[in-house]
């Protein structure tokens, strides 16, 4: 029965290969085939994820290290987030890709990528995870490249270069962890054994290289620059999953390394934790500031992703139950909200060809439902109650405030005085608050000018020009999730608290 784990991995991958290699008579046939396979794959992934822990060992990939899949709570959480967003963006793509063209190629890689992401989420050891992490880059590369313009080609190459550089930094760390760890199989709390004693210095360097390397996919300084280049040129539903989902593969890789291989205790009080918190907060502020200054709508949202994903990384770097809880809540909240924002940008582009913020004045008169969805997404990203963004940012701020009094006896690997790290107990909330104000500054003017363009531009109310149901319904569902996860956070919050307690309890 454990062989069923391969269904959500192999089924969409095989179907994607069929789309890419076999002729199809019409775009309708491509759409029906793609959505049928995607729906079955999503259903299989969710059923398997929520049916309890399962493991599957395949052929040995390296000496003593097999391709190994295991469903735990963390994998269940991530595959659920991926599946919900992937299905909704896929439905949206049915209509949107008529505007872009190349539906057959797009859906081929879209299905392939879902299978790869399922494999990443279900990976049970570090080497299997690294294999699928690399495949995520290779298979998502054509989505950035889709329209084939010179700008798209250069952006795709930039994405490939940054991602590969980051992956190689991660591979550097895997070599050392393999040598000093008892096992590379994921275990809550870590697998570093007695063999690590006396080698803390090289292991800390290896872990830092992995954090910076996997941070490339998550958009963390200094390997963040691919995001604002790739998003404006990719089709809008591809931008939505790049920003809402693909960047989370870097987040998942960091969680697996820190909480399931090295163990959080090994990093607590070290220069690695200090540097990780510093990089995350710098990225939060820098991304928000650049988004505030940007006038191209999708590029503004891309800079916003640079900032918002580092909220998650800051929560992870706190190495506390509260911080990890907030980080995981923000994984879900940001996936829903940012995917919705990019799909909204796609509606503006699809209906009117609008790409700049200044073109959106009065847009609420033409499509009030779409702009209301955008308003809810904006409130969620700022962190205003009762949206899910408020819940996640509350936990992140609380986790930072707890940092000051949490350090007592530090592990032998500790290299930074507890008082120095305690600086982040007040610096973290300050940066998060400033970033929230900047977020309001670059998102809310679209709402005010969209609904209230002013007397100079006031005209007779035009006929509604809302998009087709295939594009509007995913927006409505994502907007509803933004509010419902904030009003009723209990089930999700309990689940992520369980994950945090298992690795830090």
Secondary structure, DSSP 8 states (H G I E B T S, - for coil): -GGGGGHHHHHHHHHHHHHHHS--S-HHHHHHHHHHHHHHHHHHHHHHHTT---EEEEEEEETTEEEEEE--HHHHHHHHHHHHHHHHHHHHHHHHHHHH--HHHHHHHHHHHHHHHHHHHHB-BHHHHHHHHHHHHHHHHHHHTTT--HHHHHHHHHHHHHHHHHHHHHHHHHHHHHHHBS-SB--TT--B-GGGTT-HHHHHHHHHHHHHHHHHHHT-TTS-THHHHHTTTS-HHHHHHIIIIIHHHHHHHHHHHIIIII-HHHHTTSHHHHHHHHHHHHHHHHHHHHHHH--BHHHHHHHHHHHHHHHHHHHHHT-SHHHHHHHHHHHHHHHHHHHHHHHHHHHHHHHH---BGGGGTTHHHH-HHHHHHHHHHHHHHHT-TTSHHHHHHHHHHHHHHGGGGT-SS--TT--S-HHHHTTHHHHHHHHHHHHHHHHHHHHHHHHHHHH---GGG-----------HHHHHHHHHHHHHHHHHHHS-HHHHHHHHHHHHHHH-
